[in-house]
Amino acid sequence: MLTKRIIAALDIKDGKVVKGVKFENIKQAGDPIELAKKYEKDGIDEIVFLDITASKEKRKIIKDLVEKISKELFIPFTVGGGLHTVEEMLEIIKSGADKVFINTAAVENPSLIKESSKIIGSSNVVVAIDAKKDITLNKYIVYTHGGSKRTTLDAIEWAKKCQELGAGELLVTSMDTDGVKKGYDLELIKNIAQCVEIPVIASGGAGNVKDFCDVFQVGADAALAASIFHYGTYTPYQLKTELKELGINVRL
């Protein structure tokens, strides 16, 4: 049985780690370099670094910050936010990131997934999917630009398309559960995990150990969290120890 990964999210705004609820009410939560080092020491498997306003404000990621963080870490590190070209993605990899992820740019230019996977390797290209359920249509709709712009894309169909184009992994965030700490969106994660063969990272809603168990049981390969780590609910080691006791195969 494959090991399930626990990933910490570092959402960055103006050089500081922040956290919001349902992509709004953003509050500062600490220094990115210090938090990254702490989470690595505490046993996190990977870290995702996202400049949350890069796409919305059409800014590039602060390359210097990426370089500084990568020099401090030994665990895998994924970077995203405002990447629009293969050259920009390659620059981030060269700056020290293990993987890059794209969201807005992938939706606006799907061929970018194929082009980047050929040049930097499929396993290094993650497509992030921010989705929100439309009750009227009874389906999940993809959003871009930091969750501020609705598209016409069905999230499940888009996930399948991303795999076809060469994405090596999907980072799926439910905007309905993000930051609420009442559990992942199991319906969304299950539907996507069942229709793709590449790894699916679940994001949005982790509040306790059971939430992780539940999302792994519906098919997630990894689970990403922010609030429970930022605010001291669990250390990564505490979380993984409890998951291990419940029969989840995690790396201790």
N, C-alpha and C positions, 0 to 999 in steps of 0.2 A: 504494500500500500504506500502510495506516494506521501511524502511529508507535507503537511499543510503549513503554509507560511503566515506569519503575523507581521504586518507592515504598519509602520507609523507614518502618518501624513504630516508634512510640514508645509502648511499653506503660508505663503510669504506675501506681505504687503508693506511697501516702504522699508524693506530690510528687516522686518520683524515677523515672527510667527504669529498668525491670527487664527481665530476660529469663529464660525458663525453658526446660525441655525437656519436650515433650509436656504442656504446661500445668502442670508441677510443678517443684520445685526452683528457685524463683524467686530470682534474684540481682540486686543493683543494678548498673546499667551507666552511670549518669551523670545529669547535670542536663538536664531536657527542653528548656529554652530554649537552652542552649549547644549541645546536640546538634542541635536543629532548625536553628539558624543555621549550624552547621558543615556539615550535610548540604546545605543550600541553596547555600552557597558552593562545595561540592564537586560540584555539578551534579545533585542529585536532582530528579526531576520533581514529586513530590508527597510529602506526609508524612501518615501516619495517626496520630492521637493517641487512645489507648484507655485509659480508667481501668479496669484489668483486674479490680478488685474491686467496682466500683460496683453491678453487678447482683446479685452474690452477697451483698454486705453491705447491699444496699438503700440505698445512698448516692447522692446526686446528684453529677454531675461538678463538680469545683472550678472554678466559673465564672471566678474571678480568674485562674487559671493559663491557661485558654483565651484570655482577653483578652490576657494578657501575651505568650503565644506568637504569637498572630495579629498583634500589633503589630510583631513582629520579622521576620515572614516576608512574602515577596512571591509565593511559589509556592502552588499550591492546597493546602488543608489540610482534612482530614476528621477529624471528632471523634465518638467514640462511647463507650458505657459507661453503663448506668443510665438511659437515656432511655426514658420510658414514655408520654409524651403529646406531642401536636403542639405544645403550648405550650412544653414543655421543648426540643423540637427547634428551634423557632423562636427561642428565647432563645439557643441556641448559635450559630445562624446570625448573629443580631444581634450576638453577642459577637465575631464576626470569622471564624468557620469558613466555608469555601466549601461544604462538604457535611457531612451527618451520617450516621451509620450506626446501625442498630438490629439486635438479634439476639433476645435473650430476649423483649423486648416484642412483637416481630413475631410470634413463635411463639405467645405467649399471647393476642395480640389482632391477628390478621392484617389487620383493617380499618384498623389504624393505618397500614399501608403506603399504602393507597388515600387515606386522609384527609390524610396528610402530603404525599403527592405532589401533591395538588390545591392545597394551601396554599403549600408552599415550592418546588414544582416537582419533577417526577420526576427530573430530572438531578441534583438535590441530595440525593436519598434513596438511600442504599446499604443493602442488606440483607446483613449478615454471616452466613455459614453455617459453623458449626463442626461438622465431621463426622468420624465414626470408623467404620471398616469392621467390620461384624459378620460374621465368617467363617462362622458357622453359617447365617445368613440370606443370605449372599453379597450384601450391599448395604450402602450407607453410611447411617448413622443420624445424625440431627441431635441435637446437644447444646446446652444453654443454661446460663445462670448461670456463665459463665466456664469452660465445659467440665465442670462438676461434675454436671449433671443430664441424664440420658438421656431423650429423647422417643421417641415411636413414629413420628416422621416419617422417610420415605425422603428423603434429601438431594436426589436428582435430581428427584423429584416436587415437593418443596418449592421448589426453584429455579424450576421452571416456574410454580408458583403465585405466587411473588414477582413474577415478570415480569408475569403477568396482572393483579396488583393494583396495578401502577404503579411498581415499583422501577426506578431508572434504572441500577443497577449492582449486581453481586454481589461480595462479598469472601469468597472460599471458602478456609477453612483446614482442612487435614487434621491432626487431632489425632495421627495415627499418625506423621507426619513432622515435626511442629512442633519446631524447635530442634535437630533431629538433624544437620542439615547434610549429608544424603546424597541430596538431591534432592527436588523437589516430588512430590506424589502424582499422577502423570500420569494414572492411570486415573480418579480422581475429577474432576480438572480437565477432561479430555477429555469425559467423560460429560455434565458440566454445560454446557460450552461448545457442545456439539453440539445441545443441546435448548433453548437460549435465544438470543435475538438481541441482548440487552443485553450490555454489556461485563462480562467476568469477570476479577477480580483474583485471581491465584493466591497463596496464602500457606502457609507452613509447609515448611521443609526446604532452603532455598537454602544451598549450600555453595561452589559455584564457578560459573564462566562457563557451563559445559556445562549445568548445571541450569536456567539461564535460557533457553538455546537450546531445550532439550527442552520446557519448559513453553510457550514461545511457539509451538512447532511443533504442539502438540496443541490450540491454540486460545485460550490465555490472551491477553487484551488488555493486561494489565499484570501485573507480578510484584512482590510485596512481600517485603522481607527486613528482618531486624533484626540477627541475630548477626554476619553478615559485615561489616556497617558498624560496629556497636558495638565490635567487637574488632579492627578494623583489617585484616581480610583483604583488603578492597578499599575504595577510595573509590568513590563513585558514578561519578565521571569515569573512573577506571580500568576499572571494570566495563563502562561504556557504550562506551568506546573499543574494548575487546576484542570486545564484541558487534557493533559496527559492522564490524570486520574480518572477522567471521564471517558477515556478510550480514544481520544483524538491523537493521531500520530503527528506530533510536533517535535521540533529539534530543541533539546535542552542543553 
